[in-house]
Amino acid sequence: MAYGSVRGMRDILPEETPYWTRLEMGIREVARLYNYREIRPPLVEQTDLFSRGIGEATDVVTKEMYTFPDKKGRSLTLRPEATASVVRAYVEHGLHIREPFQKLYYIGPMFRYEKPQKGRSRQFHQYGVEAIGSIDPTLDVEVISFAWELMNSLGLSGLSLRLNSIGCAADHPRYREVLQDHFSRNLDSLCTDCLRRYEENPLRILDCKNATCRSQIEAAPGSADHLCKDCADHFAAVREHLDRLHLSYTVDPRLVRGLDYYTRTVFELVSADLGAQDALLGGGRYDDLVKMVGGPATPAVGFAGGMERLILVLQGKSATTMEKPRLDLFLATLGEGGRALALELAKSLRSRRISVDLDYRGRALRKQISQANRLGTRYLLVIGDDETAAGKGRLKEMDSGEECEVALTPTGISETILISGGKDGT
Ligand code: HAM
């Protein structure tokens, strides 16, 4: 019987992993520059954390969660996002007692039962940052600046940031009423999901992608026009700081984001290269979530981005920007003696930080050399009986075709490679 991977959950094959490694390194470097520390919550949480934290009326909770009972009948869920988990960890471990202000980041898989398509899968990966413990608008701007910094460091262009404020918990009922009033004039043209959203939380109608709902959504009143004074001032300050840092954005008055925990600032970074699933990342403030999860009232802001989508954009860029990792040395061998010596040399050279591979299948020399070429090796050394007996061989630099004689000792080989390859041999 042949097995396939589960629909919407795919293997990341070795040709692709260099993109992932590069992206992960880029994220960690920006996190270092911005002083965010890594947190690694588990992949599974109590279902209630998500249904309450993300919101009972959201698509994520109503349709997309992988929820199952454990052997004791407790309801568990594969995490559809990490903000709720990070907040749970912040409260559970008393991070707020040790240091109420925490800047955290994470990288890892998330699970949502959505219809798979380009840029959307059921197991996908997010990186994200959560800055917990301040309501100051400069923190919103730092988080947005982190996002731009990462995009710049990856050399991405053609991106735009959509920004809005949806106000605080006190503003939401007012804005819901305004929306209900707007949509009530044309209820017939709303899809069945939106009819439910109309009753449960009309803000969620604004997330709908359905074409007939869209025309009404585009005419809906914007949230930023229904903010209390504090929230309006906060939003103005966020924009002012963004302007000062020359971080570009456009205000999208109907951007509300699909999760219920948001308050005040919300934003999304979109790429023109992505088609329907164009949101590279999204985030905002969630000033009430820490309290909802059982901690003290603590404001917070963060964002998360989909790594598959970012990699799609990176792969679309010219191949020159993504260098394949190269093998330093391939040892082609002839005969048992050659292979035994090669195995020994490989071990010593690797401990000197030189990457080495050799033939393990007793293949013909010609085939070993084509394998070395496929691997894009920088150096090739053939070790046969003659070389073993003489204790010397010819090291070929593949790019230039130049050869030189080396002693078949770890030092003999490594000195030549390290000197001409400019590697630090520490
Ligand atoms: P979100 O908008 O649900 O926000 O997801 C953030 C990003 O994850 C999206 O912009 C997209 O790039 C990616 N993404 C979401 N679903 C999928 C999927 N099925 N396949 C591929 N990529 C996907 C959150 O998750 C919030 N926790 C963000 C946040 C952090 N807000 C505050 N802090």
Residues whose N, C-alpha, C, O or C-beta is under 5 A from the ligand:
A	BS01	HAM	E81 A82 T83 R112 E114 G119 R120 S121 F124 G128 V129 A279 L280 L281 G282 G283 G284 G302 F303 A304 G305 G306 R309
